[in-house]
Amino acid sequence: MDRKTFLKRNLVLGGALTLGPTPMLTASNQGQKELFGEELITEFVFAAHRSLEETQQILEKHPLLLNCANQFIKGDFETAVGGASHMGRRDIVDYLVSKGARLDIFNYAFLGYDDFVKKMIADHPHLLRAPGPHGFTLLHHAQVGERMELADWLQSQGLTEKMFKGIFD
């Protein structure tokens, strides 16, 4: 095969591959452009506070809800894994994490990642007094997760509140 034939053949093939996937991608994303409604997100996040079965049913039907956040009141954002954590629902947290839920420092305190939480606070001291969903503190999350060594350490660092009241008023 001469150089001219090689170039023509590869230009045509390369152009087809470049254009080919575009219609397929557009067609597969059409149903994903719409946003989830506030009511569905709230239903999912509230379910994760109380019922593994209900959480599983909703997530099975709407898997992209996994990391959605509900805004309970102005500035008070909460994900399903966040709600399950501050309610002490390890079964629901484990399920959501197995599906790929994103974790934050409050979830890590609940789950007992003491070294990680301590390192984050050492590097960023303001996190000791950061409010979690509804104002629940790291101390609350450690205690509800039965992580008493971490709870004791947080208290030794000066965190005595389980909840910062009025933070979202």
C-alpha positions as CSV (number, residue, x, y, z in Angstrom):
1,M,0.0,0.0,0.0
2,D,1.4,3.4,-0.9
3,R,1.6,6.4,1.4
4,K,-1.3,8.2,-0.3
5,T,-3.8,5.3,0.0
6,F,-2.7,4.7,3.7
7,L,-3.3,8.4,4.6
8,K,-6.8,8.4,2.9
9,R,-7.9,5.2,4.5
10,N,-6.8,6.3,8.0
11,L,-8.3,9.8,7.6
12,V,-11.7,8.3,6.7
13,L,-11.5,5.7,9.5
14,G,-10.3,8.3,12.0
15,G,-13.1,10.7,11.0
16,A,-15.7,8.0,11.3
17,L,-14.5,7.0,14.8
18,T,-14.5,10.7,15.9
19,L,-18.0,11.3,14.6
20,G,-19.4,7.8,15.4
21,P,-19.6,7.9,19.2
22,T,-21.2,11.4,19.4
23,P,-24.7,10.4,18.5
24,M,-24.5,7.4,20.8
25,L,-23.4,9.6,23.7
26,T,-26.1,12.1,23.1
27,A,-28.8,9.5,23.0
28,S,-27.6,7.8,26.2
29,N,-27.5,11.1,28.2
30,Q,-30.9,12.5,27.1
31,G,-32.7,11.3,30.3
32,Q,-29.9,12.5,32.6
33,K,-30.2,16.2,31.8
34,E,-33.2,16.7,34.0
35,L,-32.5,17.4,37.7
36,F,-34.0,15.3,40.5
37,G,-36.8,17.1,42.3
38,E,-36.4,18.4,45.8
39,E,-39.2,16.0,47.0
40,L,-37.4,12.9,45.7
41,I,-34.1,13.9,47.2
42,T,-35.7,14.7,50.6
43,E,-37.5,11.3,50.5
44,F,-34.3,9.5,49.9
45,V,-32.3,11.4,52.6
46,F,-35.1,11.0,55.1
47,A,-35.3,7.3,54.3
48,A,-31.6,6.9,55.1
49,H,-32.3,8.2,58.6
50,R,-34.6,5.4,59.5
51,S,-35.0,2.5,57.0
52,L,-32.4,0.3,55.2
53,E,-35.1,-1.3,53.1
54,E,-36.7,2.0,52.0
55,T,-33.2,3.4,51.3
56,Q,-32.4,0.4,49.1
57,Q,-35.7,0.5,47.2
58,I,-35.3,4.2,46.4
59,L,-31.7,3.9,45.4
60,E,-32.4,0.8,43.2
61,K,-35.0,2.8,41.3
62,H,-32.8,6.0,41.2
63,P,-29.1,5.1,41.6
64,L,-27.9,8.6,40.7
65,L,-29.5,9.9,44.0
66,L,-26.7,8.4,45.9
67,N,-24.7,11.6,46.5
68,C,-27.5,14.1,46.2
69,A,-27.8,16.6,49.1
70,N,-31.0,17.8,50.7
71,Q,-31.1,21.4,52.0
72,F,-33.1,21.0,55.1
73,I,-33.1,24.7,55.9
74,K,-30.9,27.5,54.4
75,G,-27.3,26.3,54.4
76,D,-28.1,23.0,56.1
77,F,-27.1,20.4,53.5
78,E,-27.3,16.7,54.2
79,T,-26.7,13.6,52.1
80,A,-28.2,10.2,52.8
81,V,-24.9,8.9,54.2
82,G,-24.8,12.0,56.4
83,G,-28.2,11.4,57.8
84,A,-27.6,7.8,58.4
85,S,-24.3,8.7,60.2
86,H,-25.8,11.1,62.7
87,M,-28.6,8.8,63.4
88,G,-26.2,5.9,64.2
89,R,-27.4,3.7,61.4
90,R,-24.3,1.7,60.6
91,D,-26.2,-0.7,58.4
92,I,-27.4,2.1,56.2
93,V,-24.0,3.8,56.1
94,D,-22.3,0.5,55.1
95,Y,-24.8,0.0,52.4
96,L,-24.4,3.5,51.0
97,V,-20.6,3.3,51.1
98,S,-20.8,-0.1,49.3
99,K,-22.6,1.8,46.5
100,G,-20.0,4.5,46.3
101,A,-21.3,7.2,48.7
102,R,-18.9,10.1,49.2
103,L,-17.8,10.5,52.8
104,D,-16.9,13.6,54.8
105,I,-15.1,14.1,58.1
106,F,-18.3,13.5,60.1
107,N,-18.9,10.1,58.4
108,Y,-15.2,9.3,59.2
109,A,-15.7,10.2,62.8
110,F,-18.8,8.0,62.9
111,L,-17.1,5.1,61.2
112,G,-14.0,5.2,63.5
113,Y,-11.3,6.5,61.3
114,D,-9.7,8.1,64.3
115,D,-6.2,8.7,62.8
116,F,-7.7,10.4,59.7
117,V,-9.9,12.7,61.8
118,K,-7.1,13.6,64.1
119,K,-4.8,14.3,61.1
120,M,-7.4,16.5,59.4
121,I,-7.9,18.5,62.6
122,A,-4.1,18.8,63.1
123,D,-3.8,20.1,59.6
124,H,-7.0,22.2,59.7
125,P,-7.8,23.1,63.3
126,H,-11.0,25.0,62.4
127,L,-12.6,21.6,61.5
128,L,-12.8,20.8,65.2
129,R,-15.7,23.2,65.5
130,A,-17.2,22.7,62.0
131,P,-20.9,22.1,62.0
132,G,-22.2,19.0,60.4
133,P,-25.8,18.4,59.1
134,H,-28.3,20.1,61.5
135,G,-25.4,21.4,63.5
136,F,-24.3,18.0,64.8
137,T,-20.6,18.0,65.8
138,L,-17.8,15.6,65.3
139,L,-18.2,14.7,69.0
140,H,-21.8,13.6,68.3
141,H,-20.8,11.5,65.4
142,A,-18.0,9.8,67.3
143,Q,-20.3,9.1,70.2
144,V,-23.2,7.8,68.2
145,G,-20.7,5.6,66.3
146,E,-19.5,4.3,69.7
147,R,-16.0,5.6,69.0
148,M,-15.2,6.5,72.6
149,E,-11.5,7.0,72.2
150,L,-12.1,9.5,69.4
151,A,-14.8,11.2,71.5
152,D,-12.4,11.5,74.4
153,W,-9.7,12.9,72.2
154,L,-12.2,15.5,70.7
155,Q,-13.2,16.6,74.2
156,S,-9.5,16.9,75.2
157,Q,-9.1,19.2,72.2
158,G,-11.9,21.4,73.6
159,L,-15.0,20.2,71.7
160,T,-17.7,19.7,74.3
161,E,-20.8,20.4,72.3
162,K,-22.7,17.6,70.6
163,M,-24.7,20.1,68.6
164,F,-24.2,23.7,67.6
165,K,-27.7,25.1,68.0
166,G,-28.9,28.0,65.9
167,I,-26.1,27.7,63.4
168,F,-28.5,27.7,60.4
169,D,-31.0,30.3,61.7
